[in-house]
Amino acid sequence: MKVAVTNTRDEEGQIVMEAETAIKCIEDMQEQLSDLSPLSVISTELNEQRATVEKIYSAVLNMEGDITLLRAKLMDQMKKVPNSKQKAVLDNLSALWNPLLEEIKRKHANAERAFDLVNQLETSLKSLTMQVDENRLKLNEISRNKASFIEFLQIFNIYQIRRSDNDIANLIAMKQEVDKQELELSTLETLLHKLEVITTGPSLRKLGREVENATGDLRALLKDIKNILQKAQTSKDVQKQFSRTKEEAQILIDTARETAESLKENDGIPSITKEVLLKSKHHKIT
């Protein structure tokens, strides 16, 4: 009988020791989690943080089965022989383990989510910045190329405006492309807001400024394209109007010339009128 009691006490002591060892391990891992800084949105730093979180996450999951078994043993022992020390150990184990398990799962999920969001945001931001830079160069080239953009030729004190239809077509195509890129801004902002839910800190604020700068550059580009396109289309309209006026004037001169030719031999026309009509025959709108 004494042997059975002794064995029971030894078993109780062993279980309590195992539980206390587990508690110490849980406290150590909780301390490691507490030491983690907010997730960075800089890829290299985030990768290091992910590795640390993954290490703790794996260790906690590996303990989960042992903790479940320990708690079951403690509860079973308490049913047989109620013991205040065992109860205190069990309560402490549960109080520490459940929050640790929840926190590491949350941090692990956040680290993986942040990694995915940062990759998406960096890729989209890089692509958008490159496209804006390329279109800005194209727009500057069109603006600098006066010969292909707009030139004035002075002919008889009249300015004839010539516009390259190719430039206008390029501007329209560029505007359509930038309009589509503007829609991508909402995607960038959405990704940024999702990251703000997960983490905070200097790196996130820096990334936010980069998104703001890209937004400003794109909208400034779109504004310039619209302004230059409007000027190009206005100039083209002026050119068309000038061409129509020129054609109408030429028709009048041609009509006058024909009239002068038909009346050249008509002595009934006053000399001054005949002189004016004959002179018009030698004029041509250019």
HELIX and SHEET records of a PDB file:
HELIX    1   1 LYS A    2  ASP A   35  1                                  34    
HELIX    2   2 SER A   43  LYS A   80  1                                  38    
HELIX    3   3 SER A   84  ARG A  144  1                                  61    
HELIX    4   4 LYS A  146  PHE A  149  1                                   4    
HELIX    5   5 ASP A  165  ILE A  198  1                                  34    
HELIX    6   6 PRO A  202  SER A  262  1                                  61    
HELIX    7   7 SER A  271  SER A  280  1                                  10    
SHEET    1   A 2 GLU A 151  ILE A 155  0                                        
SHEET    2   A 2 ILE A 158  ARG A 162 -1                                        
END                                                                             
